[in-house]
Amino acid sequence: MLEILECTEYIELILLNKDARMISALEQYDPQIYELLRQEEVRQSGCIRLIPSENYISKAVMIATGSCLTNKYSEGYPNKRYYEGQQVTDLIETVAIERAKKIFKADHANVQPYSGSIANLAALNALVEPGDTIMGLALSSGGHLTHGSKANITSMFFNSVSYEVNESGWLDYNAIEESAKKYKPKVIISGTTAYPRAIDFQKFEEIAKKVGAYHLSDIAHISGLVVAGLHMSPVPYADIVSTTTHKTLRGPRGGMLLCREEHAKNVDRTVFPGQQGGPHMHTITAIAVALAEADTAEFILYSKQVIKNAKRLSEKIMEYGFDLVSGGTDNHLMLIDLRKRNTKGKVLAKALDRARIVTNFNTVPGDDASPFNPNGLRIGTPAITTRGMKEDQMDIIASFINTVAENVDKDTVIEKVGREVLLLCSQFPVPEHFIIPTTKNAIF
Ligand SMILES: Cc1ncc(COP(=O)(O)O)c(C=O)c1O
């Protein structure tokens, strides 16, 4: 076999065989779940996924996520564990930490948070005491629940106040400074979940310094763009940076905290034992793989295309007469403001889903409708760009969205779009590998 196959092909064959064995075991022992998983795989390949927080991970990340590390308990940190048998886990977590520090240029990294939400809570707990005032972007302006929303535990632990975007949907740094002077928060949170424009983290730091606040920056959405050097990094300007690992960063579902050395002990203490028990070592393993993938020229090209696609999609959507919050995008996402049309976000999202275009309904700044039936639709390009779609396909997708929006009640039109979507998807199969295997990321 080795005589006729190149070494990389041989490795690939072994992995595929292993993968096939894992799949056939599931098929044998739990045919119902196997079948449901297969159906989901087919769904993901047969639709245009525009939810900006979703992506397709590589086979390498997928294999690491589903690996034997699921079996291991590793409470503690490398070389300071509460369970034995950590000969390998210590090395894997160290590799993940070093890769995170390298690509984000951070003093310290904690790769254990189970998710972005718990990472944010841990970051807040590392900086301030319960009852202290925190200030983040309002949910209705594109902030995240964990930035002090009334519905979230962060507003129960802390006294949460918020700032908002202006009428045109932009962050207004003068207004943020005014709010900071008025409320005197101990932490100012920068970062967003539904904001299409670039964020000036240096300005946030200046405002925080003026009022004696810490600066926590949540780059869950844009961390891939930051790593690729396409968006300002908050690392030099924030006390702590939190991120998810599964959005533009294209890793497994997880969270991560980066910080200045002075906060390292507090950050580690609040994650474990402060909030969590055993780290999910299978996720940390997959994070390590994803960080290596992000440390490549291919990832920079991918991230550039994510932004190019978002810009093109937003231009085309506006040409069809849709309003976009802030009039466009600088990053991977855009927010369609439907207030001037007689379709609500949820109605459009459901119609699009029937046409195999997956989005999420969202409030828009100044929206007086409830978050359950808001006037906006949030869409983004990370997943479709991973499939290799480019500007020409953005034109087609914009026309699909327009057709569905104009025919939300017409099943025959929606079904026709659905068939065209399938055809488009068939030209862009979900890829399994994004980078050329390398040893340059090895940590010794
Ligand atoms: C800005 C921001 N922070 C935090 C989170 C929470 O991440 P997770 O869903 O992993 O808890 C999200 C998720 O959408 C987000 O957009």
The ligand as an ORCA input file, in Angstrom:
! r2SCAN-3c Opt
* xyz 0 1
  C     -20.813     38.314     21.343
  C     -21.177     36.977     21.897
  N     -20.716     36.643     23.105
  C     -21.000     35.448     23.658
  C     -21.764     34.531     23.008
  C     -22.140     33.251     23.693
  O     -21.542     32.151     23.173
  P     -22.092     30.679     23.507
  O     -23.316     30.496     22.697
  O     -20.933     29.802     23.142
  O     -22.369     30.627     24.976
  C     -22.254     34.820     21.722
  C     -23.055     33.822     20.993
  O     -23.787     34.055     20.126
  C     -21.950     36.084     21.167
  O     -22.417     36.441     19.965
*
